[in-house]
C-alpha cells in the first residue's frame, strides 16, 4: 500500500495535468482602451441623436488628411450633403431655408 501512495504522488493524473496546463495558459486578451473608447463615443452619439429633436438638421465633421470636411442631414427633406467644404455646407443650408 505504501508503494501505491508513492506511485500516485509521483505520477500526476490526467486531471492534474489538465489543471497545470490551464494554470499556465496566458490570460484572455482584454479589449483595448481604444476600442472601448470608440464604442463609448458611438453610444454617446447615438444617445444624442435619439434624445434630441428629430426634425433638426444634423451637422458633423470628418477629419481627414486633407482637412476638415463637413456633412449634414435634413430629416424633413431627407436630403444630405457629405464631405464638403464649410462654404458648400453654408450654401446647402441657405438653399434649404429659401424653400
PyMOL commands that set and color helices and strands:
alter all, ss='L'
color gray80, all
select helices_A, chain A and resi 2-10+14-24+33-51+86-98
alter helices_A, ss='H'
color red, helices_A
select strands_A, chain A and resi 58-64+67-74+79-84
alter strands_A, ss='S'
color yellow, strands_A
deselect
rebuild
show_as cartoon
